[in-house]
Amino acid sequence: MKKLAIFTAAALTLSLTACSKDGGDNVSDENGGNAENAVVRYLNFKPEIATAYEEIAAKYKEETGGTVIVETAANNTYEQTLSAKMATSEAPTIFQVNGPRGYANWKDYCADLTNTELYKHLTDKSAALTYDGKAYGIPFMVEGYGIIYNKEITDKYFEMGDKAVQFDDMDDVDSFDKLKALVEDMQSKKAELGINGVFASTSLKPGDDWRWQTHLANLPIYYEFQKNNIDLTSDQTKEITFEFGDNFRNIFDLYINNSTVDRKLLGSKITDESMAEFALGECAMVQNGNWAWSQINGISGNKVTAENIKYLPIFTGAQGEENQGLCIGTENFLCINSQADGAAQKAAEDFLYWLCSSESGKKYVVDSLGFIAPFDTFADAEKPDDPLTREILDWMEDDEVSNIPWNFTMFPSQTFKDDFGAALLQYAQGSIDWDEVKRTVVESWKTESEHLDS
């Protein structure tokens, strides 16, 4: 499990010496109160699991009498929604930050969780967001993403007598060059394979472009930080050169040039559509995380069976990628609002501990949320058994690969991501060249990093 390099070691040790903590009262000891009648408001980060959280809230009410109100921010609007909600009488009691950057923005609202039961049962306490020896954010899941592929379709390709590649199994694909050769030959044979394209449509509609301007962008940033030995807690992260930008372009071009739709139409495509294309067997591959199983499995007419859903690393042509694994980590750190009254804070703590310790709560975490939960309250048998999560667990336990940590938690702002996404759409439509994309990435990163200090 080594490679829970997942929690970007240095970033999550968080020296964050520039940040101070105001109002760090301990939820359990000092701000206690009668939590029995307190209302907990939870602002959820992921729209795709909103229904599951609403069911959890209902079950919690049934078992404990406690009231939890779940609100969910739309895709790519969490920071804006959180900012708006914090200024009202309905401010969330439980909210989420996405790592060091998020904590820096919301440190004045993050209660000290060091003495909570949730923190005590965290398997790896170094994974928490800490400052001055105290925990202010607790990871609630481990997730992973990569290229999901339909083994039934790739097997059909490998059985073709006129295939162009010299290998016979997806296990042999360990570099961008091999992936490119495979994909382009499959695209030329899409009619025989019964698909509309190798890759699902690349959703570049603003608000749905997070798989590219955040998740895919993680790889070039990771390689840049790694090559230059960047200290993730230092000012070295305030500027980037995007020196692995052409590697990003390698895989991005492969996606948009071998897709179910023309690249000029991608500005109208959303994630739900691309996942439906994969579920219905209209394509062979799609980039997404293990959370996508509920989307795939929930599509009416789904043709992809669980045993045929597999993962491939996102290869970009970087040196040494033959040993690269999936991108595994977390951006979900749960925080309790230190500005809420003591009873509400205690009620929030009780709810979170119920979710990761009670039989009902754990069942929801595993079966409905599909989380790989990093708490010792979960036995080995209490792990999600959906095919994508099983794949993530297998990659985590493979000692021969190096999984990629989630460095996108270091991205300076949502504005940076939006700028990147807008540039990618213009590039896909042919309005700007790749050099302009690279300039946008470098300049927006620097500008937004400077805003963090102002």
Secondary structure as UniProt FT lines:
FT   TURN            2..3
FT   HELIX           5..7
FT   HELIX           9..13
FT   TURN            17..18
FT   TURN            27..30
FT   TURN            36..37
FT   STRAND          39..44
FT   HELIX           47..49
FT   HELIX           50..64
FT   STRAND          67..72
FT   TURN            75..76
FT   HELIX           78..86
FT   TURN            89..90
FT   STRAND          94..97
FT   HELIX           100..106
FT   HELIX           107..109
FT   TURN            114..115
FT   HELIX           117..120
FT   HELIX           125..127
FT   STRAND          129..131
FT   TURN            132..133
FT   STRAND          134..139
FT   STRAND          142..150
FT   HELIX           151..158
FT   TURN            161..162
FT   HELIX           170..172
FT   HELIX           176..188
FT   HELIX           190..193
FT   STRAND          197..199
FT   TURN            206..207
FT   HELIX           211..216
FT   HELIX           218..227
FT   TURN            228..229
FT   TURN            232..233
FT   HELIX           235..238
FT   TURN            243..244
FT   HELIX           245..257
FT   HELIX           263..268
FT   HELIX           271..279
FT   TURN            280..281
FT   STRAND          283..289
FT   HELIX           290..292
FT   HELIX           293..297
FT   TURN            300..301
FT   HELIX           306..308
FT   STRAND          309..312
FT   TURN            319..320
FT   HELIX           321..323
FT   STRAND          324..329
FT   STRAND          333..337
FT   TURN            338..339
FT   HELIX           342..357
FT   HELIX           359..363
FT   HELIX           364..368
FT   TURN            376..377
FT   TURN            380..381
FT   HELIX           387..396
FT   TURN            399..400
FT   STRAND          402..404
FT   HELIX           407..410
FT   HELIX           414..429
FT   HELIX           434..453
//
